[in-house]
């Protein structure tokens, strides 16, 4: 399905520099928490698109905007000093953060394309390696790109071991507030003691063994067929209208149980992915395979102690990873036959098990018992009879409407996370218009995406920048 827009354009980097915190910082080591240690060395991108200011305020040039961004960056890094550090291996071989204020690599670039012509439907061509920088050093890299129309794209790439989306959202909002000379509304907390393992470490819930596994104990099966080199994960961006989400939620709810939009969407997507697998040439074999769907759960509210307001605030401002990844399994043929509401019940039950304080403490203790061995979420591993697998990470708190650096809010923004492997990744985000629509970043196999567009064209609308910006 076409989407309009262009992918063939040139981005020229015109200047590079390192932006460090404006105030000298005491060099120190910041250990990663046990929840940070669940993450492999992955980089995550995020980009924000701003309309040209030529007709609104001719005094706002690319040079002046970059000046504002750099000055605010130097100021906000005083509080968010983790983003100005470096990840170094400690004597045990574990990653640790050296807070030495090496700074953030900041690039200025020019792209010979207009905002309305950008093909965000296919970010592998229009965004990857062009608008979103590849991080070579440090924890965070930033690129500001001027478009031919005078528009601006601000993009960041960060080390997922140091920050999750929640932490990065805090930083982005603080950066924008600083740019407008406003006080920072959320000062980050780096108190690792908030996530220290309990004295009873080792007495963890055995259910954690069903979700995570030490890398040293995971060996791919010898009889696992080799992956098709032509069949790999690709990225697409769609938008979903609010009324479609409401309709889907109604279909997924039954017997007085109202499912959330995220639960409803997860069940809907899982069923479609299973139908795609059952339609393949070797359909008899595919239908008996096990499909896995995981949902990232943020533990901040679960670990907050409501009886101790101070700790509740500290968890709400905690900078780092506070994530778990429960997943649920079903045979492909079963998923295709069940009503949507039954699949949504399975999704809900999966989330319910992980959305507790005890689960996160058990997970912290489990990691402690296995250190210094690296661990991995089982949904990323693959056995002989495993079918399609993917992870959904909610970006509903992506604060696009709060990211005004002084020239208006973004007209579009998205995370960009082409992580590779055989496990898909989906990030639903709210639309900048705050009208109930969603933006979907999806990293799945090509045949899966083509099936979704054919089977549910009413739901998955390829994001045509020109049409989207003029809705």
C-alpha positions in Angstrom: 0.0 0.0 0.0 1.4 3.4 -0.9 1.8 6.3 1.5 3.2 9.1 -0.5 6.3 11.0 0.6 9.9 10.6 -0.5 12.7 8.5 0.8 15.5 9.6 -1.6 16.9 12.7 -0.2 20.3 13.8 1.1 21.2 14.8 4.7 24.4 16.7 5.1 26.0 17.1 8.5 27.4 20.6 8.7 28.7 20.7 12.2 29.5 18.4 15.2 30.3 19.3 18.7 30.1 17.9 22.2 27.7 19.6 24.6 28.6 19.1 28.3 26.9 20.2 31.4 27.4 24.0 32.0 28.5 23.4 35.6 31.4 21.3 36.6 30.3 17.9 38.0 32.1 15.7 40.5 33.2 12.6 38.6 31.7 9.5 40.1 30.5 6.0 39.4 26.8 5.2 39.2 26.0 1.5 39.3 23.2 0.1 37.2 20.3 -1.3 39.1 19.3 -4.9 38.8 16.4 -3.8 36.5 18.9 -2.0 34.2 20.9 -5.2 34.0 18.0 -6.9 32.3 18.6 -4.8 29.2 21.1 -5.7 26.5 23.2 -2.9 24.8 20.5 -1.4 22.6 20.1 2.1 21.4 16.6 3.7 21.1 15.8 6.7 18.8 13.1 9.3 19.1 12.4 12.2 16.7 10.3 15.3 16.8 9.1 17.4 13.7 8.5 21.1 13.9 6.9 23.3 11.2 8.7 26.2 9.6 8.6 29.5 11.5 9.3 31.6 8.4 5.8 32.9 8.1 5.2 33.1 11.8 8.3 34.6 13.2 11.1 35.3 10.6 13.5 36.0 13.4 13.4 32.3 14.4 16.1 30.8 12.1 17.8 27.4 12.2 20.8 28.9 13.8 18.9 30.5 16.6 16.9 27.3 17.3 20.1 25.3 17.5 21.6 27.9 19.8 18.5 27.5 22.1 18.8 23.7 22.0 22.5 23.6 22.9 22.3 26.2 25.6 19.3 24.4 27.2 21.1 21.0 26.8 24.1 22.3 28.7 21.9 23.5 31.5 19.6 20.5 31.8 22.6 18.1 31.9 23.4 19.4 35.3 20.4 17.6 36.6 20.3 14.8 34.1 24.0 14.1 34.3 23.6 10.4 33.5 23.1 11.4 29.9 26.5 13.1 29.8 28.4 10.0 31.0 29.9 6.9 29.6 29.1 3.2 30.1 32.1 1.2 31.1 32.5 -2.4 32.2 33.3 -2.9 35.9 35.7 -5.6 37.2 32.9 -8.2 37.1 32.2 -7.4 33.5 28.9 -5.7 34.2 28.1 -2.3 32.7 28.4 0.7 35.0 27.9 4.4 34.4 30.9 6.7 34.7 29.5 10.1 35.4 32.4 12.2 34.0 30.5 14.8 32.0 32.0 13.8 28.7 28.9 15.4 27.2 26.4 14.7 24.4 27.4 14.4 20.8 25.4 17.1 19.0 25.1 17.3 15.2 23.7 20.0 13.0 22.5 18.9 9.6 20.5 19.9 6.5 18.1 17.7 4.5 17.1 18.7 1.0 13.5 17.8 1.5 10.4 19.5 2.8 8.5 18.3 5.9 5.3 17.5 3.8 7.4 15.2 1.6 8.9 13.1 4.3 7.9 9.4 4.1 7.4 8.5 7.7 5.4 5.4 6.7 8.8 3.9 5.8 11.2 5.1 8.6 13.9 2.6 7.5 14.4 4.8 4.4 13.5 8.3 5.7 14.6 8.3 9.3 17.2 5.5 9.9 20.7 6.9 9.6 19.4 10.2 8.2 17.3 12.1 10.7 18.0 9.9 13.8 21.7 9.9 14.6 23.7 6.7 15.2 25.2 6.9 18.6 29.0 6.3 18.6 30.0 7.6 22.0 28.6 8.3 25.4 25.0 7.6 26.4 23.0 10.2 24.3 23.4 11.6 20.8 21.4 14.5 19.3 20.9 15.7 15.8 19.0 18.9 14.7 18.2 18.9 11.0 17.0 21.8 9.0 14.6 20.9 6.2 14.3 22.7 2.9 11.0 24.3 3.9 12.5 25.7 7.1 11.1 23.0 9.3 13.1 21.3 12.0 13.6 17.7 13.1 15.1 17.2 16.6 16.2 13.6 17.1 17.9 11.7 20.0 19.5 8.3 20.3 20.0 6.9 23.8 21.4 3.8 25.5 18.5 1.8 26.7 20.6 0.3 29.6 20.7 3.8 31.1 17.1 5.0 30.5 13.7 3.7 29.6 11.1 5.6 27.7 9.7 7.1 31.0 13.1 8.5 32.0 13.7 9.8 28.5 10.3 11.5 28.5 11.2 13.3 31.7 14.5 14.5 30.2 12.8 15.7 27.0 10.2 17.7 29.0 12.9 19.2 31.2 15.0 20.1 28.2 12.0 21.9 26.6 11.2 23.7 29.8 14.8 24.9 30.2 14.8 26.2 26.6 11.9 28.4 27.6 13.6 29.5 30.8 11.0 27.7 32.9 11.9 25.8 36.1 12.3 22.1 35.6 9.1 20.4 36.8 10.6 17.0 37.4 14.0 16.6 38.9 15.3 13.1 38.3 16.2 10.8 41.2 19.2 8.4 40.8 18.8 6.7 44.1 19.7 3.1 43.2 18.9 2.1 46.8 15.2 2.3 45.9 15.7 -0.8 43.9 18.2 -2.7 46.1 17.5 -6.4 46.4 16.0 -7.7 49.6 17.9 -9.5 52.3 16.1 -12.7 51.2 17.6 -12.5 47.7 17.5 -15.9 46.2 14.1 -16.8 47.6 12.4 -15.4 44.5 9.2 -16.4 42.8 9.9 -19.3 40.5 7.5 -17.7 37.9 10.4 -15.4 37.1 12.2 -18.4 35.5 9.3 -18.5 33.0 10.0 -15.0 31.9 13.8 -14.5 32.0 16.8 -16.8 31.5 20.6 -16.5 32.0 22.2 -16.1 28.6 24.8 -18.7 29.6 22.0 -21.4 29.8 20.4 -20.5 26.5 21.7 -22.3 23.5 19.8 -22.2 20.2 18.5 -25.7 19.3 20.8 -27.5 16.8 17.8 -28.5 14.6 16.5 -24.9 14.4 16.2 -24.1 10.7 18.2 -21.2 9.5 16.4 -17.9 9.1 15.5 -16.7 5.6 18.0 -13.9 4.9 15.3 -12.2 2.8 12.8 -12.3 5.6 13.7 -9.8 8.2 12.1 -7.2 10.4 11.3 -3.8 8.9 9.7 -0.6 10.3 6.5 1.1 9.4 4.5 3.9 11.1 0.7 4.0 11.0 -2.0 6.1 12.6 -5.2 4.8 14.0 -8.4 6.9 14.4 -9.9 7.3 17.8 -13.3 5.8 16.8 -11.5 2.6 15.6 -9.9 2.2 19.0 -13.2 2.7 20.8 -14.9 0.2 18.5 -12.1 -2.3 19.1 -12.3 -1.8 22.9 -16.0 -2.6 22.7 -15.4 -5.8 20.8 -12.7 -6.9 23.2 -14.8 -6.3 26.3 -17.3 -8.9 27.5 -19.3 -10.1 30.5 -19.0 -6.7 32.2 -15.2 -6.7 32.0 -14.0 -3.5 30.2 -10.6 -4.0 28.7 -8.2 -1.1 28.2 -7.5 0.2 24.7 -3.9 -1.2 25.0 -5.2 -4.6 26.0 -7.8 -4.6 23.2 -5.2 -3.5 20.6 -2.7 -6.1 21.8 -5.3 -8.9 21.5 -6.4 -7.7 18.1 -2.8 -7.5 16.8 -1.9 -10.9 18.2 -4.8 -12.5 16.4 -3.9 -10.9 13.2 -0.2 -12.0 13.4 -1.5 -15.6 14.1 -3.8 -15.4 11.1 -0.9 -14.3 9.0 1.2 -17.3 10.2 -1.7 -19.8 9.5 -1.9 -18.4 5.9 1.7 -19.4 5.1 2.5 -22.2 2.6 3.3 -24.7 5.3 0.1 -23.8 7.1 -0.4 -27.1 8.9 2.9 -26.9 10.6 2.5 -23.1 11.3 -0.9 -23.5 12.9 0.6 -25.9 15.6 3.4 -23.5 16.5 3.4 -21.4 19.6 3.0 -17.6 19.3 4.3 -15.4 22.0 3.2 -11.8 22.8 4.8 -9.7 25.5 3.9 -6.4 27.0 6.3 -4.1 28.7 5.1 -3.1 32.2 6.4 -0.1 34.1 6.9 -0.8 37.8 7.2 2.7 39.2 3.6 3.0 40.4 3.8 -0.6 41.6 6.9 0.0 43.7 5.6 3.3 45.1 4.8 3.2 48.8 1.6 5.1 49.1 2.0 5.3 52.9 5.4 7.1 52.4 4.8 10.1 50.2 8.5 10.8 49.9 9.2 7.4 48.4 6.2 7.6 46.1 7.7 10.9 44.7 11.1 9.3 44.4 9.8 6.4 42.4 7.8 8.8 40.2 10.9 10.7 39.4 13.3 7.7 39.3 15.7 7.8 36.3 16.6 4.4 34.9 14.8 1.2 33.9 11.9 0.0 35.9 10.5 -2.5 33.5 9.4 -6.1 33.3 8.4 -8.1 30.3 5.7 -10.7 30.9 4.5 -12.6 27.9 1.7 -15.1 27.1 1.8 -18.1 24.7 -0.9 -19.7 22.6 -1.0 -22.0 19.6 -1.5 -20.2 16.4 -4.6 -22.2 15.5 -6.2 -21.5 18.9 -5.6 -17.7 18.5 -7.3 -17.7 15.1 -10.4 -19.5 16.5 -11.0 -17.7 19.8 -13.2 -14.6 20.0 -11.4 -11.4 20.5 -12.7 -11.0 24.0 -11.2 -14.3 25.0 -7.8 -13.3 23.6 -8.1 -9.9 25.4 -8.8 -11.8 28.7 -5.5 -13.7 28.2 -3.7 -10.4 27.6 -5.2 -8.9 30.8 -4.3 -11.9 32.9 -0.7 -11.7 31.6 -0.5 -8.1 32.6 -2.2 -8.6 35.9 0.5 -11.1 37.1 3.3 -8.6 36.5 1.6 -5.4 37.6 2.3 -5.9 41.3 4.9 -4.8 43.8 5.8 -8.4 44.7 6.6 -9.2 41.1 9.1 -6.4 40.7 10.8 -7.2 44.0 11.0 -10.9 43.0 12.5 -9.8 39.6 15.1 -7.6 41.4 16.0 -10.5 43.7 16.2 -13.0 40.7 18.7 -10.8 38.9 20.8 -10.5 42.1 20.9 -14.3 42.4 22.3 -14.7 38.9 24.8 -11.8 38.8 27.3 -11.3 37.2 25.8 -13.6 34.5 23.8 -11.6 31.9 20.2 -12.5 31.5 17.6 -12.1 28.7 13.8 -12.1 28.5 12.6 -15.5 27.2 10.4 -13.9 24.6 13.6 -13.0 22.7 14.7 -16.6 22.6 13.5 -19.0 20.0 12.8 -22.8 20.1 12.1 -25.2 17.2 8.4 -25.1 17.5 8.0 -21.4 18.2 5.9 -19.3 15.9 5.7 -15.5 15.6 6.6 -13.4 18.6 6.5 -9.7 19.3 6.6 -7.2 22.1 4.3 -4.2 22.7 5.7 -1.3 24.7 3.2 1.4 25.4 4.2 4.9 24.5 0.9 6.4 25.8 2.9 8.8 28.0 5.0 10.1 25.1 4.7 13.9 26.0 4.7 15.3 22.4 2.4 18.2 23.4 4.9 19.3 26.1 7.9 19.5 23.9 7.8 23.1 22.9 11.3 24.6 22.8 10.0 28.0 22.0 8.7 27.5 18.4 5.6 25.6 19.0 4.7 21.9 19.7 5.8 19.2 17.3 3.4 18.4 14.5 4.7 14.8 14.7 6.9 12.7 16.8 7.7 9.0 17.2 10.1 6.6 18.8 12.3 4.7 16.4 13.6 1.3 17.5 14.8 -1.1 14.7 16.4 -3.6 17.0 16.8 -6.6 14.7 16.4 -10.2 15.8 13.3 -12.3 15.2 11.0 -10.8 17.8 8.9 -7.9 16.6 8.4 -4.6 18.4 5.3 -2.3 18.5 5.1 1.1 20.2 1.6 2.7 20.3 1.8 6.5 21.0 -0.8 9.2 21.4 -1.2 11.6 18.5 0.2 15.1 19.0 -3.3 16.5 18.4 -4.5 14.9 21.6 -7.7 13.9 19.9 -7.6 10.2 20.9 -5.9 9.0 17.7 -2.8 6.8 18.0 0.5 6.7 16.2 1.9 3.2 15.8 5.6 2.5 15.3 5.8 -1.2 14.2 8.9 -3.3 13.6 7.7 -6.6 12.2 8.3 -8.9 9.3 7.4 -7.6 5.9 4.8 -10.3 5.2 3.1 -9.6 8.6 2.9 -5.9 7.8 1.5 -6.5 4.3 -1.1 -8.9 5.9 -2.2 -6.3 8.4 -2.6 -3.7 5.7 -4.7 -6.0 3.6 -6.7 -7.6 6.4 -7.4 -4.4 8.5 -6.8 -1.5 6.2 -9.5 0.5 8.1 -7.4 0.3 11.2 -3.8 0.5 10.1 -3.5 3.8 8.1 0.0 4.3 6.6 1.2 7.6 7.9 1.2 10.0 5.0 2.9 13.1 6.4 1.0 15.4 4.0 -2.4 14.0 4.8 -1.7 13.5 8.5 -0.6 17.1 9.0 -3.7 18.4 7.3 -6.3 16.3 9.1 
